[in-house]
C-alpha cells in the first residue's frame, strides 16, 4: 500500500502497482488530479484555439471545474 494525498488534503492508502525494474518498485506518492485537469491542454494540443477551448468549457463539452473556481 502507498500513501496518497487528494487535492482536498485528505490522505488515504492505495494498492501499489506490482511493477519492478532491476528489483526496484515504482512507488512515488502523487496527488490525484481533478477530473478534467488536463482537458484544456489536451484540446489545445488537438488544435483548438483559446476561444474554442473556452466555448467547450462553457458548453460543458469538456470539464475544467478547477479553472472556474
C-alpha positions as CSV (number, residue, x, y, z in Angstrom):
1,X,0.0,0.0,0.0
2,X,1.2,3.5,-0.8
3,X,0.1,6.8,0.8
4,X,-1.7,9.3,-1.4
5,X,-3.0,12.8,-0.8
6,X,-6.1,14.1,-2.5
7,X,-6.4,17.7,-3.7
8,X,-8.7,18.4,-0.8
9,X,-5.9,17.5,1.6
10,X,-7.4,14.1,2.7
11,X,-4.9,11.2,2.9
12,X,-5.6,7.6,2.0
13,X,-3.7,4.4,1.2
14,X,-4.0,2.7,-2.3
15,X,-2.6,-0.6,-3.5
16,X,0.8,-0.2,-5.2
17,X,1.3,-1.3,-8.8
18,X,3.1,-4.6,-8.9
19,X,5.9,-3.4,-11.2
20,X,9.6,-3.7,-10.7
21,X,12.7,-2.9,-12.7
22,X,16.1,-4.2,-11.6
23,X,14.5,-5.1,-8.2
24,X,13.2,-1.5,-7.6
25,X,9.5,-0.8,-7.3
26,X,7.9,2.2,-8.9
27,X,6.4,3.8,-5.8
28,X,6.0,7.5,-6.0
29,X,3.2,9.0,-4.0
30,X,1.3,11.5,-6.1
31,X,-1.6,13.9,-5.6
32,X,-4.6,12.7,-7.5
33,X,-5.6,15.4,-10.2
34,X,-9.1,16.8,-10.5
35,X,-11.3,15.2,-13.2
36,X,-10.7,17.3,-16.3
37,X,-7.4,18.7,-15.0
38,X,-5.8,18.3,-18.5
39,X,-8.9,18.8,-20.7
40,X,-8.0,22.3,-21.8
41,X,-4.4,21.5,-22.6
42,X,-5.4,18.4,-24.5
43,X,-7.9,20.4,-26.5
44,X,-5.1,22.9,-27.3
45,X,-2.8,20.1,-28.4
46,X,-5.6,18.9,-30.7
47,X,-5.6,22.3,-32.4
48,X,-8.4,24.2,-30.6
49,X,-7.7,27.9,-30.0
50,X,-8.2,29.7,-26.7
51,X,-11.7,30.9,-27.7
52,X,-12.7,27.5,-28.8
53,X,-11.5,25.9,-25.6
54,X,-13.4,28.4,-23.5
55,X,-16.5,27.7,-25.6
56,X,-16.1,23.9,-25.0
57,X,-15.9,24.6,-21.2
58,X,-18.9,26.9,-21.2
59,X,-20.9,24.4,-23.3
60,X,-19.9,21.7,-20.7
61,X,-18.4,19.6,-23.5
62,X,-15.1,19.4,-21.5
63,X,-14.8,19.8,-17.8
64,X,-12.4,22.1,-16.2
65,X,-14.1,22.9,-12.9
66,X,-10.9,23.7,-11.1
67,X,-10.3,26.5,-13.6
68,X,-13.7,28.1,-12.9
69,X,-13.4,28.4,-9.1
